Protein backbone atom coordinates (compact mmCIF):
# COMPACT_ATOMS: atom_id res chain seq x y z
CA UNK A 1 0.00 0.00 0.00
CA UNK A 2 1.95 2.99 -1.27
CA UNK A 3 -0.61 5.79 -0.97
CA UNK A 4 0.15 7.78 2.16
CA UNK A 5 -3.45 8.53 3.00
CA UNK A 6 -4.46 4.87 2.82
CA UNK A 7 -1.50 3.91 5.00
CA UNK A 8 -2.55 6.42 7.66
CA UNK A 9 -6.14 5.18 7.52
CA UNK A 10 -4.86 1.64 7.99
CA UNK A 11 -3.25 2.75 11.26
CA UNK A 12 0.32 3.51 10.20
CA UNK A 13 2.30 6.20 12.01
CA UNK A 14 4.16 8.04 9.26
CA UNK A 15 7.19 10.35 9.47
CA UNK A 16 5.28 12.96 7.43
CA UNK A 17 1.47 12.92 7.57
CA UNK A 18 -0.55 12.94 4.36
CA UNK A 19 -2.17 16.32 3.69
CA UNK A 20 -5.39 17.47 2.06
CA UNK A 21 -7.74 20.35 2.85
CA UNK A 22 -11.49 20.42 3.18
CA UNK A 23 -12.95 22.50 0.30
CA UNK A 24 -9.53 22.44 -1.35
CA UNK A 25 -11.27 22.87 -4.72
CA UNK A 26 -12.96 26.22 -4.39
CA UNK A 27 -13.30 29.94 -4.66
CA UNK A 28 -9.85 30.79 -3.29
CA UNK A 29 -8.34 29.47 -6.55
CA UNK A 30 -8.51 31.61 -9.69
CA UNK A 31 -8.68 28.52 -11.89
CA UNK A 32 -11.77 27.38 -9.97
CA UNK A 33 -13.47 30.72 -10.49
CA UNK A 34 -12.76 30.49 -14.23
CA UNK A 35 -14.27 27.00 -14.46
CA UNK A 36 -17.27 28.04 -12.37
CA UNK A 37 -17.87 30.90 -14.80
CA UNK A 38 -17.67 28.43 -17.68
CA UNK A 39 -20.31 26.24 -16.00
CA UNK A 40 -22.62 29.21 -15.46
CA UNK A 41 -23.80 28.36 -11.95
CA UNK A 42 -22.87 26.15 -9.01
CA UNK A 43 -25.31 23.31 -9.63
CA UNK A 44 -24.36 23.13 -13.30
CA UNK A 45 -20.76 22.77 -12.18
CA UNK A 46 -21.72 19.91 -9.84
CA UNK A 47 -23.69 18.10 -12.56
CA UNK A 48 -21.23 18.53 -15.46
CA UNK A 49 -18.76 15.67 -14.95
CA UNK A 50 -15.90 17.06 -17.04
CA UNK A 51 -16.02 20.40 -15.21
CA UNK A 52 -16.55 18.88 -11.75
CA UNK A 53 -13.57 16.60 -12.37
CA UNK A 54 -11.53 19.57 -13.57
CA UNK A 55 -12.06 21.58 -10.38
CA UNK A 56 -11.31 18.48 -8.30
CA UNK A 57 -8.01 18.08 -10.15
CA UNK A 58 -6.97 21.76 -10.02
CA UNK A 59 -5.64 21.77 -6.43
CA UNK A 60 -3.88 18.46 -7.04
CA UNK A 61 -2.01 19.95 -10.00
CA UNK A 62 -1.19 23.13 -8.15
CA UNK A 63 -0.26 21.78 -4.72
CA UNK A 64 0.23 18.02 -4.94
CA UNK A 65 -2.09 17.10 -2.08
CA UNK A 66 -2.10 13.46 -1.01
CA UNK A 67 -5.85 13.17 -1.63
CA UNK A 68 -8.51 14.60 -3.90
CA UNK A 69 -12.08 14.91 -2.65
CA UNK A 70 -14.91 14.68 -5.14
CA UNK A 71 -16.35 18.09 -6.04
CA UNK A 72 -20.06 17.94 -5.24
CA UNK A 73 -22.40 19.23 -2.52
CA UNK A 74 -24.15 17.57 0.41
CA UNK A 75 -27.50 18.94 -0.83
CA UNK A 76 -27.47 16.93 -4.05
CA UNK A 77 -28.99 14.02 -2.12
CA UNK A 78 -32.03 16.06 -0.97
CA UNK A 79 -32.46 17.24 -4.54
CA UNK A 80 -32.28 13.65 -5.79
CA UNK A 81 -34.93 12.73 -3.22
CA UNK A 82 -37.23 15.30 -4.79
CA UNK A 83 -36.57 18.54 -2.93
CA UNK A 84 -36.34 21.72 -4.96
CA UNK A 85 -32.82 23.18 -4.65
CA UNK A 86 -31.42 26.48 -5.78
CA UNK A 87 -28.70 28.90 -4.69
CA UNK A 88 -29.27 32.57 -3.90
CA UNK A 89 -26.25 34.67 -4.84
CA UNK A 90 -24.43 35.76 -1.71
CA UNK A 91 -26.85 33.90 0.55
CA UNK A 92 -26.31 30.21 -0.09
CA UNK A 93 -28.66 27.27 -0.69
CA UNK A 94 -32.44 27.26 -0.57
CA UNK A 95 -34.65 24.16 -0.57
CA UNK A 96 -38.31 23.31 -0.49
CA UNK A 97 -39.08 22.18 3.05
CA UNK A 98 -40.12 18.96 4.75
CA UNK A 99 -42.22 19.94 7.75
CA UNK A 100 -44.94 17.29 7.93
CA UNK A 101 -46.02 13.80 6.85
CA UNK A 102 -47.35 14.97 3.48
CA UNK A 103 -43.96 16.49 2.57
CA UNK A 104 -42.20 13.30 3.64
CA UNK A 105 -44.55 11.17 1.58
CA UNK A 106 -43.71 13.15 -1.56
CA UNK A 107 -40.01 12.29 -1.36
CA UNK A 108 -38.60 9.57 -3.57
CA UNK A 109 -37.43 6.27 -2.17
CA UNK A 110 -33.73 5.79 -1.45
CA UNK A 111 -33.33 3.49 -4.47
CA UNK A 112 -34.84 6.05 -6.84
CA UNK A 113 -32.10 8.68 -6.60
CA UNK A 114 -29.41 7.24 -8.82
CA UNK A 115 -30.53 8.49 -12.22
CA UNK A 116 -30.44 12.03 -10.85
CA UNK A 117 -27.00 11.48 -9.33
CA UNK A 118 -25.51 9.68 -12.35
CA UNK A 119 -23.37 12.74 -13.30
CA UNK A 120 -21.71 12.59 -9.87
CA UNK A 121 -20.79 8.96 -10.39
CA UNK A 122 -19.38 9.82 -13.81
CA UNK A 123 -17.22 12.52 -12.19
CA UNK A 124 -15.83 9.85 -9.85
CA UNK A 125 -15.04 7.58 -12.79
CA UNK A 126 -13.18 10.38 -14.58
CA UNK A 127 -11.16 11.13 -11.45
CA UNK A 128 -10.32 7.48 -10.87
CA UNK A 129 -8.74 7.47 -14.34
CA UNK A 130 -7.01 10.85 -14.25
CA UNK A 131 -5.66 11.32 -10.74
CA UNK A 132 -1.94 10.68 -10.19
CA UNK A 133 -1.22 7.17 -8.99
CA UNK A 134 -0.11 8.41 -5.55
CA UNK A 135 -3.28 10.45 -4.92
CA UNK A 136 -6.19 8.94 -3.00
CA UNK A 137 -9.74 9.65 -4.20
CA UNK A 138 -12.22 10.52 -1.46
CA UNK A 139 -15.98 10.39 -1.93
CA UNK A 140 -18.34 12.00 0.54
CA UNK A 141 -21.85 12.73 1.70
CA UNK A 142 -23.55 14.81 4.34
CA UNK A 143 -24.62 12.98 7.49
CA UNK A 144 -28.38 12.54 7.98
CA UNK A 145 -28.80 15.06 10.81
CA UNK A 146 -26.99 17.83 8.96
CA UNK A 147 -28.82 17.15 5.69
CA UNK A 148 -32.13 17.02 7.56
CA UNK A 149 -31.53 20.45 9.11
CA UNK A 150 -31.38 21.96 5.63
CA UNK A 151 -34.39 20.01 4.36
CA UNK A 152 -36.54 21.06 7.32
CA UNK A 153 -35.51 24.74 7.40
CA UNK A 154 -35.08 25.19 3.66
CA UNK A 155 -31.73 26.83 4.26
CA UNK A 156 -28.78 26.89 6.63
CA UNK A 157 -29.60 28.23 10.09
CA UNK A 158 -27.32 29.34 12.94
CA UNK A 159 -28.85 27.04 15.56
CA UNK A 160 -30.69 24.40 13.50
CA UNK A 161 -33.80 25.57 15.35
CA UNK A 162 -36.42 24.36 12.81
CA UNK A 163 -35.01 20.82 12.90
CA UNK A 164 -34.96 20.79 16.70
CA UNK A 165 -38.55 22.07 16.71
CA UNK A 166 -39.78 19.39 14.30
CA UNK A 167 -38.01 16.77 16.39
CA UNK A 168 -40.16 17.87 19.34
CA UNK A 169 -43.49 18.56 17.61
CA UNK A 170 -43.66 15.85 14.91
CA UNK A 171 -41.24 13.17 15.92
CA UNK A 172 -42.60 10.64 13.42
CA UNK A 173 -41.91 12.93 10.45
CA UNK A 174 -38.49 13.84 11.81
CA UNK A 175 -37.43 10.23 12.35
CA UNK A 176 -38.89 9.25 8.98
CA UNK A 177 -36.78 11.91 7.29
CA UNK A 178 -33.61 10.83 9.09
CA UNK A 179 -34.30 7.26 8.02
CA UNK A 180 -34.92 8.24 4.38
CA UNK A 181 -31.69 10.25 4.23
CA UNK A 182 -29.74 7.46 5.92
CA UNK A 183 -30.81 4.84 3.40
CA UNK A 184 -30.25 7.21 0.47
CA UNK A 185 -26.77 8.03 1.76
CA UNK A 186 -25.81 4.37 1.96
CA UNK A 187 -26.73 3.91 -1.68
CA UNK A 188 -25.10 7.17 -2.75
CA UNK A 189 -21.77 6.37 -1.11
CA UNK A 190 -21.83 2.78 -2.35
CA UNK A 191 -22.31 4.06 -5.90
CA UNK A 192 -19.32 6.37 -5.44
CA UNK A 193 -17.22 3.40 -4.32
CA UNK A 194 -18.38 1.37 -7.31
CA UNK A 195 -17.30 4.27 -9.54
CA UNK A 196 -13.81 4.40 -8.03
CA UNK A 197 -13.77 6.24 -4.69
CA UNK A 198 -11.15 4.69 -2.42
CA UNK A 199 -12.26 6.36 0.82
CA UNK A 200 -15.52 7.98 1.88
CA UNK A 201 -16.13 10.75 4.37
CA UNK A 202 -19.32 11.57 6.24
CA UNK A 203 -19.72 15.26 7.10
CA UNK A 204 -21.95 16.01 10.10
CA UNK A 205 -21.34 19.75 10.16
CA UNK A 206 -24.10 20.48 12.71
CA UNK A 207 -23.56 17.50 15.02
CA UNK A 208 -22.53 19.85 17.81
CA UNK A 209 -26.07 21.18 18.25
CA UNK A 210 -27.22 17.72 19.36
CA UNK A 211 -26.70 17.13 23.07
CA UNK A 212 -26.80 14.11 25.35
CA UNK A 213 -28.86 11.13 24.18
CA UNK A 214 -29.99 13.04 21.07
CA UNK A 215 -26.38 13.10 19.87
CA UNK A 216 -26.36 9.31 20.11
CA UNK A 217 -29.78 8.93 18.46
CA UNK A 218 -29.35 11.33 15.55
CA UNK A 219 -25.58 11.66 14.97
CA UNK A 220 -23.97 8.44 16.16
CA UNK A 221 -26.63 5.88 15.25
CA UNK A 222 -27.23 7.01 11.64
CA UNK A 223 -23.47 7.15 11.09
CA UNK A 224 -23.19 3.64 12.47
CA UNK A 225 -25.93 2.41 10.11
CA UNK A 226 -24.17 3.95 7.13
CA UNK A 227 -20.70 2.71 8.03
CA UNK A 228 -21.95 -0.78 8.90
CA UNK A 229 -23.81 -1.11 5.60
CA UNK A 230 -20.81 0.10 3.60
CA UNK A 231 -18.39 -2.17 5.44
CA UNK A 232 -20.66 -5.15 4.80
CA UNK A 233 -20.40 -4.46 1.06
CA UNK A 234 -16.79 -3.27 1.04
CA UNK A 235 -14.93 -4.68 4.08
CA UNK A 236 -11.68 -2.89 3.20
CA UNK A 237 -13.26 0.53 2.57
CA UNK A 238 -11.79 3.22 4.86
CA UNK A 239 -14.35 5.65 6.29
CA UNK A 240 -13.69 9.08 7.82
CA UNK A 241 -16.35 10.64 10.06
CA UNK A 242 -16.60 14.30 11.05
CA UNK A 243 -19.13 15.02 13.84
CA UNK A 244 -18.12 18.70 14.00
CA UNK A 245 -18.15 20.39 17.40
CA UNK A 246 -18.90 17.09 19.15
CA UNK A 247 -16.64 18.10 22.06
CA UNK A 248 -16.07 15.26 24.50
CA UNK A 249 -18.32 13.06 22.35
CA UNK A 250 -15.48 12.82 19.82
CA UNK A 251 -13.96 10.26 22.19
CA UNK A 252 -15.14 6.80 21.25
CA UNK A 253 -17.17 8.00 18.25
CA UNK A 254 -15.05 6.37 15.53
CA UNK A 255 -14.98 3.06 17.38
CA UNK A 256 -18.72 3.18 18.09
CA UNK A 257 -19.67 3.73 14.44
CA UNK A 258 -16.97 1.48 12.99
CA UNK A 259 -15.04 4.23 11.18
CA UNK A 260 -11.31 4.29 10.48
CA UNK A 261 -10.66 7.96 11.18
CA UNK A 262 -12.15 10.83 13.15
CA UNK A 263 -11.85 14.36 11.75
CA UNK A 264 -11.73 17.05 14.44
CA UNK A 265 -12.64 20.73 14.40
CA UNK A 266 -10.53 23.67 15.50
CA UNK A 267 -11.86 23.64 19.07
CA UNK A 268 -10.08 20.35 19.84
CA UNK A 269 -6.60 20.57 21.30
CA UNK A 270 -4.21 18.41 19.30
CA UNK A 271 -2.50 17.13 22.44
CA UNK A 272 -5.86 16.02 23.83
CA UNK A 273 -6.62 14.28 20.54
CA UNK A 274 -3.28 12.49 20.69
CA UNK A 275 -4.08 11.20 24.16
CA UNK A 276 -7.78 10.43 23.84
CA UNK A 277 -8.43 9.69 20.15
CA UNK A 278 -5.27 8.38 18.49
CA UNK A 279 -5.02 5.23 20.64
CA UNK A 280 -8.17 3.97 18.91
CA UNK A 281 -8.21 5.61 15.49
CA UNK A 282 -6.52 7.79 12.90
CA UNK A 283 -7.06 11.51 13.57
CA UNK A 284 -7.61 14.08 10.82
CA UNK A 285 -7.15 17.80 11.40
CA UNK A 286 -7.17 20.42 12.60
CA UNK A 287 -5.53 23.75 11.65
CA UNK A 288 -7.69 26.88 11.94
CA UNK A 289 -8.76 27.93 8.41
CA UNK A 290 -8.25 31.58 9.41
CA UNK A 291 -4.51 30.98 9.25
CA UNK A 292 -4.86 30.24 5.54
CA UNK A 293 -5.92 33.88 5.22
CA UNK A 294 -3.47 35.55 7.59
CA UNK A 295 -0.47 33.30 6.88
CA UNK A 296 2.88 34.42 8.23
CA UNK A 297 4.99 32.72 10.84
CA UNK A 298 1.91 31.90 12.93
CA UNK A 299 0.72 29.59 10.15
CA UNK A 300 4.02 27.73 10.07
CA UNK A 301 4.31 27.50 13.85
CA UNK A 302 0.76 26.30 14.44
CA UNK A 303 0.88 23.78 11.58
CA UNK A 304 4.06 22.25 12.96
CA UNK A 305 2.66 22.24 16.51
CA UNK A 306 -0.32 20.17 15.36
CA UNK A 307 1.85 17.92 13.23
CA UNK A 308 4.23 17.27 16.12
CA UNK A 309 1.49 16.77 18.71
CA UNK A 310 -0.04 14.04 16.57
CA UNK A 311 3.22 12.55 15.31
CA UNK A 312 3.12 9.43 17.50
CA UNK A 313 0.05 7.92 15.88
CA UNK A 314 -1.87 7.81 12.61
CA UNK A 315 -2.58 11.37 11.46
CA UNK A 316 -3.94 13.05 8.33
CA UNK A 317 -3.15 16.76 8.31
CA UNK A 318 -6.12 18.93 7.44
CA UNK A 319 -8.01 21.99 8.57
CA UNK A 320 -10.62 22.03 11.32
CA UNK A 321 -13.19 23.18 8.75
CA UNK A 322 -13.18 24.13 5.08
CA UNK A 323 -10.73 26.57 3.54
CA UNK A 324 -12.46 29.92 2.98
CA UNK A 325 -12.79 31.92 -0.27
CA UNK A 326 -10.51 34.67 1.08
CA UNK A 327 -7.59 32.28 1.67
CA UNK A 328 -4.33 33.04 -0.11
CA UNK A 329 -3.10 30.19 -2.35
CA UNK A 330 0.45 31.14 -1.38
CA UNK A 331 -0.41 30.21 2.19
CA UNK A 332 -1.34 26.71 1.03
CA UNK A 333 2.12 26.36 -0.47
CA UNK A 334 3.61 27.68 2.77
CA UNK A 335 1.58 25.19 4.79
CA UNK A 336 2.71 22.22 2.72
CA UNK A 337 6.32 23.27 3.04
CA UNK A 338 5.92 23.58 6.82
CA UNK A 339 4.35 20.13 7.15
CA UNK A 340 6.63 18.29 4.76
CA UNK A 341 9.98 19.70 5.89
N, C-alpha and C positions, 0 to 999 in steps of 0.2 A: 504494500500500500504506500504509494509514493506521494500522494496528495497530502499536503500538510494539514489541511482542515479535516480530512477524514481521519488522519492519525490522531489529532487532538480529540475528535469525537469518539474515537475508539479507546480513549483513556491514556494516550501517550503524553508524557511530560517532555516538551520540546525546548531546545535551547533558545529558539526564537519563535514566538507564537504566530500562528497564521493571523492575517489581518483582513477584514473587510468592514465596510461601514453601512449601517442602515441608511436607506435612501441614497446610496452612493451614485445611482443614476438619477440626476435631478437638476433642478433649476440653478444650482450653483455653477453648473458647467455650461459654457457658451455653446458647445456642440449639441447639448441636450436642447437648449432653447431653439436652436436652428431646426432640429428635427421635429420638435413640438410644433413649430410654426408650419413646417411642411405637412404635418398631420392635420392641422386646422383646429383641433380641440383635444382635450385630454382623453376623452373616451375613445375618440378615433385613433389616438396613439396606442391606447391599450389593446384595441381590437384589430390593429393592422400588424400582422406578425413580423413582416420585414422591418418595420419601423420600431416596434417594441423590442425586437432583438437587437437592433442597432443601438438604441439607448442603453440597453443592458450591457452591450459590449464596450461602449465608449469609456467608462471608467476603468475597465480592464486594460484597454489599449494605453490609456494615459498614465495609469498608476501601477498596473501590475498587481492588483489585489489577489489574494489567494482564493477568493470565491466571488462568483457573480450571483446575484439574486434576481430572479425573474422580475421584469418590469410589468406590473399589473396593479390592481387596487383591491383592497379587502371588500369593497362594495360591489364588485362584479358578481359575487355570489347572490346577494339580495336581488340584483337586477335579473340574474338568471332564474331566480325563483318567481319572478313576476313583478317585482317592485319597479315603479318608475324611478329613474335615476338621472339627474342632471347636475351640472356644476355651475354655480353662480360666480362670476368673475370677482375675485377678491374676497369671496365669502366661503367658498368651499362647497361640499356636496349637499344636495337636497334629494330627498326620497319621498315617495308616497308612504303613508304610515300604516302600521299594523297596530291597532288599538282595541280590537275586539274579535270575537269568534268569526264574524263574517269576513273580516280582512284576512284572518288566518286561513280560512277555507278557500279563499281565492288564490292562494299561493300554489305554485307547482309542487309536485312531489320531488324528493331528492334525486330520483333517477331521471328526471325530465329536464335537467339543467345542461346537459352536455353539448347539445347542438349549439346553444347560445355561447358556450365557453370554448367551442372548438378552436377559435383563433388563438386563445391562450395556450392551448396544448400545442398548436403549430409553432408558436413562439418558442416553447420549450424544445421542440424537436430541432428547430434551427440552431438554437444555442448549444444543444448537445453535440451538433456537428461542428460548430464554428469556434467554440471556446478553446483556448490553449489547453494542451493535455494536462498541465499542472493545476488548472483552475477548476474548482469544484462548483457545480451548478446547484443552487438552492431554490427550491420551490417554496411557496408560502400560502397561507390563508389567515384571515382574521379568526380569532376564537369566537365561539358562539355568543358569550356575554357581550363582548365589544360590538360585534355585528348587530346583535339585537338592540343595543342602545340606539344605534343609528336608525334601524328600521322602525322602532317605536316612536322616536322623536322626530324623525324625518330630517335630521341634521345632527351635527356634533353639538354636544352641550357641555357646559363646564362641570356639572355635577351628576350627569346622567339621571337627572330627576325624573323625567317621564318614564324611563324604564323601571326605576325603583317604585314609582307610583303604580304602574301596571302590575308589577309583581305583588303589590299589596291588594289592589282592588279587583283584579281579574287574573288570579293565579293560574287558572287553567289555560287561558290564552297565552300568558307569559311562558309557561312551561312548554306548551305546544310549539311556540316559536323557537325556543331554545333547542327543542328536540329536532325540529325541521332543519334548522341551521346545522346542527351537529351531524345529522345524516348526510346533508348536502356537502358538508366540508370533508367528510370521509371520502366520498366519491370524487370530489374535486381534487384533493391531494393525491389520491390513488391514480387518477388520470394524469396528473403531472409526473408522477413516478414512472408510469408506463411510457410517457413521452420522453423521459430522459433525466428528470431531476434526480440528483444523487442524495440529497438531504432535503428535509422539509422543516419549515419553521412555522410555529403557531403564535401569532401576535395577539395578546390580550391586553391591549393598550389601556383599558379602563378597569382592569382587575382590581386596582387599589381602592375603588369605591365600594367594593363588596367587603363586608366585615363579618368576622365570626363564622358561624355555620353557613351563612350565605356564600362566603368565599368558597367553602368546600362544595356546596351544592351547585353553584353556577359558574365557577372558574375551574376548580380542580376536577370535578366529576366529568364535565363535558370533555375536558382535555384528555382525561384518562380514557374515555370512550373512543375518542379519535385516535389516540396513540395505540391503544390496544388493537383496534380494527386494522390499522395500518401495519402494525408489527405482525399480525396474523397473516397478512397477505405478503409482506416483505420483511422477513425476520431480521435482515441485515440493514434495514433502512435506519439511518441516524435521524433523530428528531430533536429539534431545539424548541424549547418553550420559553415564552417571555410574558409572565404575569406581572406587568409593569406596576410598580409601586406596591408590591405585595408585602413589603416590610419583613417582619419576622416570619411571615408565611412562605417566604422564599425557601426557608430551610425545610428540607424533606419533600418539596414539591416535585422535583424531577423524579425522585425515586417513587413517589406515590403515583404519578401518572405514567411511569415507564419510559420517560424521555432520557436522552443521552447527554443533554446539555441544558443548563439554565442560563438565560440571558438576564442580566441585572441592570437596573436603572442607575442614574447618577446619585441617588440618595444612599446607595449601599457602599459602605467602606470596603475597599478592596482587601484589607487585612482581615476584616470580619468574614468576607466571602472565602478567603483562603482557609480560614479555620473552620467555618461552619458548612460551606457548600462543596468545596473541592474534594474533601474526603469521599464524597459519594457521587460526584458528577463533574463533567467538564463545565467550566464557567466561561461565559461570554460577556465581555464589557470592559470598562464602562466609563470611558472618558466623557466629560461634559461637552456636548456639542458647541457650547458657547466658545470654547477654546479654538474651534475651527474658524471662528470669526476673528477673534482677537489675536491669536497666534502668539508669536514672541517666545521668550524663554520659558514662560509659564506653561505653554503647550508642551514643550520638550520635557520639562521637569515633571509635570503631572503624568504625561504618557509613560515615562520611564518608571515613575513611582508605582503606577498600576501594574505595568509589566513585571516589575521586580517583586511586588507583593504577591503576585499570582504565579511566580516562576517555578514553584515547587509542586505544581500539579497541572493537569490539563487545562489549557487556557486558549481562548480565541479572542484576540484583541478586537474591540469594537467600541462604539459609542454607547452611552446610556440611553440614547434615543436617536432619532434620525438627524442626519446632517441638514442644516437649514439653508434656505436659498441665498442667504447673505454670507455664507462661508466663502473663504478665499481658497481657490484650488491650490495656490502655493502652500497653504497651510497643510493640505493633505500630503503633499510631497514632503514637507518638513516632518510631519507625523511619522510617515513611513521610514524616513531616515532615522528618526529617534528610536523607533521600535526595533529596527533591523540592524542597528549598529551598536 
